[in-house]
Every structure is written in C-alpha cells, then in structure tokens.
C-alpha cells in the first residue's frame, strides 16, 4: 500500500472542491493507495514517467496530478483540479 502525501497547496485545492466531488476524490485516493500507476503519464512522450494524472468524478471533471516515489511507496499529490 502506498502512502498519500499531499502538498500544502493541494490541501487548499481539496478544500475548494464542491461537496459533490468529495466522494469521487476519496475514491481516487483509494485507487492510488493500491495502484498508483493506474493514472496516465503527465507527459505522453515519457510513458514510464513518475508524474501521472488521474481523472475522477462524473465525466472526468476532476484531475489529480501526482508523483509516484516507488522506492518509498509514496504518492505525492501535486495538483487537484475540478472543472465542473
């Protein structure tokens, strides 16, 4: 299981999420704890890159950008976006 490590800025971004997005966000974190490589690479030219993104919520309205630190089994949240 991977440890989720939020950046201080992402904590503010999560606090700004609408209530309707919170369950979807929690589900995305649960997935990242078990399968952090499930997200797409942030840079398609580097498909094995450790910076990834994962869409969440209805119609992919939310996006998590994160860094997988494999040797420490950590997922560092870099950005949380909600576009709905």
N, C-alpha and C positions, 0 to 999 in steps of 0.2 A: 504494500500500500504506500502511496506517495503522500507526502506532506504538502498541503496547500499553503503557500507563503504569499500573502497579499502585500503589494507595495502600498505605502501610505496613501498615495494618490488614488489607488483603486478602491480603498475603503470609502473615500468620498464619492467615487463614481457609483459604488454599490448603494450608498445611502441615498443617491439621487434616483435610483431605479423606481419605477412605479410599482405599487404593491402587486399588481397583476404579473409582474416579471419575476418576482422573488422566488416562487416555486420553480420556475424554469431555470433560474440561476443556480438554485440549490441542487437541482438535478444535474446540471452541467458540472458542478464541483464534484458531485459523487462519481460521475464518469471519469473525471480527471484523476481522482484519487486511485482509481483502478487501472485506467487505460489512458495515460497522458498523451500517447502518440496517436490517439484517435482523431485529433484535430488535423487540419490541413497545414502544410508548411506556409508560413507567412510569405516566404519568397519562393515562388514556384520554380525558380532556377536552381534552388537548393532543396530538393525534396526530402533530404535527410536532416535538414536543419533543426536545431533545437527550439527555435522560436516558431510557435504554432498559433493557429487560430481555430476557434470552435464556435460555430453558430448555435444559438439556443433560442428557445421561445417560439411562439407561433410565427410561421413563415420566416424563421431566421432573423427576427427583429433584433436579437441580441448577439453580441460578439465578444468573446473573450480572447485576448491576445496574451500569450504566456510563454515562459521559457521552461523547458524541461532540463533539470540538472540531474542527469541519470545517476552519476556516481554517489549522489547524496539522496536519491529518490525524493526529490523535491520538484514541485511545480510552482514557479514564481509568477504570480499574476502581474501583468504589465499594464493592461488596459481593459476596462469593461465599458462597452458601448451599448446603447439602446436606441434604436432608430424608429420606434413606433410612435 
